[in-house]
Amino acid sequence: MVRIGRIPFLLARPQRKEYIHLVDDILQNQEFRKLKEFFHHTNHIYDHVIRVSYISYAIAKALRLDYRSAARGGLLHDFFLYDWRERKATDTSKAMHGREHPHIALANAKEQFEISDLEADIIVKHMFPKTHAMPRYKESFVVSLGDKIASVYEYAIQIRHRLTRARA
């Protein structure tokens, strides 16, 4: 079965057009587009959340989970409109952003969109285990994992660029 290529077709495959259809209202939202103004790990928050969203969508679809909620929750998981580096510089505990931003993102998401209980759990629990609250849904674990995959990728690309420049 594997040799003739049937196994891959048993899994639901991610489709770019389908993904865009699921999240286009968020991508077109003016408040959400402001994420392009704030730097995140290695680029803008906007770029990061799209990466997390698509990774989460693809994993959830392959696992036959609610890929719509994974895609939407992945987009909204970091929907905070401030530069966390600036905030961290003035935060005496140096750890508040990591624990607070999921709740800020959820509040912003609820102001702009209708958010299901599943999407709310995805947004608030994406920092697990840092936030200690255990995700309630499988999709929440998927987005938490997608966030970590995207972050590692983003930092790896940054390290690669630095090494390339250092050799030049």
FENDA-V874441 format. One record per pair of residues at least 6 apart in sequence whose C-alpha atoms are under 7 Angstrom apart, sorted by sequence separation. I is the first residue (numbers start at 1). J is the second residue. D is the distance in Angstrom with one decimal. If there is no record, write none. Layout:
# FENDA-V874441
<<I	J	D> <I	J	D>>
This chain:
# FENDA-V874441
<<1	7	6.6> <26	32	6.7> <27	33	6.9> <38	44	5.5> <39	45	5.9> <60	66	6.4> <61	67	5.2> <88	94	5.6> <128	134	6.7> <135	141	6.3> <37	44	6.9> <38	45	6.0> <60	67	4.8> <36	44	5.4> <125	133	6.6> <35	44	6.8> <36	45	6.3> <125	134	7.0> <35	45	5.4> <36	46	5.1> <57	67	5.0> <60	70	6.7> <125	135	5.6> <35	46	4.9> <57	68	6.9> <57	70	5.5> <84	97	6.7> <56	70	5.7> <57	71	4.7> <106	120	6.4> <121	135	6.7> <126	140	6.6> <56	71	6.0> <121	136	6.8> <125	140	6.7> <128	144	6.7> <53	70	6.9> <54	71	6.2> <106	123	6.1> <122	139	6.9> <126	143	6.3> <127	144	6.3> <53	71	4.6> <56	74	6.6> <106	124	6.7> <122	140	4.3> <126	144	4.3> <53	72	6.8> <118	137	7.0> <121	140	6.4> <53	74	4.0> <80	101	6.5> <102	123	5.9> <103	124	5.8> <122	143	6.7> <52	74	5.6> <53	75	5.0> <102	124	4.6> <52	75	7.0> <78	102	6.7> <80	104	6.0> <49	74	6.3> <50	75	5.8> <77	102	6.5> <80	105	5.0> <49	75	4.9> <79	105	4.3> <78	105	5.6> <77	105	6.1> <49	78	6.7> <76	105	6.7> <79	108	6.5> <79	109	6.9> <99	131	5.7> <76	109	6.5> <14	58	5.1> <38	82	6.3> <39	83	6.3> <38	83	5.5> <22	68	6.2> <35	81	6.4> <73	119	5.0> <77	123	4.4> <14	61	6.6> <76	123	6.5> <13	61	6.8> <12	61	5.8> <13	62	6.4> <23	72	6.0> <69	118	7.0> <73	122	5.6> <77	126	6.8> <12	62	5.1> <69	119	5.7> <73	123	5.8> <11	62	5.4> <70	139	5.7> <74	143	5.8> <66	139	6.8> <70	143	6.3> <65	139	6.8> <60	139	6.7> <60	142	6.7> <59	142	7.0> <56	142	5.9> <56	143	5.2> <56	146	5.3> <55	146	5.6> <52	146	5.2> <52	147	5.2> <52	150	5.8> <51	150	6.3> <42	154	6.1> <42	155	6.6> <42	158	6.7>>
